[in-house]
Amino acid sequence: MEIFTFKEGSLPLLVSMPHSGTHIPPEMAARMTDAGRSVPDTDWHIPELYGFLAELDVSVLQATHSRYVVDLNRTPDGAVLYAGAPDGLPHTSQYISCPCPRSRYPLSCGSMSGYSSVRLMRG
């Protein structure tokens, strides 16, 4: 499964829905807490709210995977995107049931490191 869908339009407008995805690979979900599996940091209704975009000729990028797998509007190195901005990442200790330290990338501990944000963003 691709980490996002992309519909190319001819108008010079890109609509991005980076936090609307909910898919979590089963091997990652097995290591998550109930709170994490409920994907509380999802923008649940954005695709429906912008459903009218299908009638317009604009480009649309929409996440398929939860932001706990890959956050599409973060840099691969997790750098802060503008001065004064928090990193915006959830506290992983709430969502992962393993004794690992907090990380720059959600769910990047133990056997789940193969699914860290960096790995998925780089392909």
Secondary structure, 3 states (H helix, E strand, C coil): CCCEEEECCCCCCEEEECCCCCECCHHHHCCECHHHHCCCCCCCCHHHHCHHHHHCCCEEEEECECCCCCCCCCCCCCCCCCCCCCCCCCCHHHCECCCCCCCCCCCCCHHHHHHCHHHHHHC
